[in-house]
């Protein structure tokens, strides 16, 4: 199971990113645990300077704007 952190204050883009992660995982048949990180200090400590941000198994893979669907699937497959 992969742990995917979605970093952001809870805005529409952050919610859309969470949905994209869950949908991609379902399509790929990958088990994921999605953790929403909304605390500003925790977001900054993770190195996310622009939200939404995504980390997969502790590695920051995206920050700022909605992720590309193809890249998202690649991160979940890796």
Secondary structure, 3 states (H helix, E strand, C coil): CEEEEEECCCCHHHHHHHHHHHHHHHHHCCCEEEEEECCHHHHHHCCCCCCCEEEECCEEEEECCCCCHHHHHHHHHC
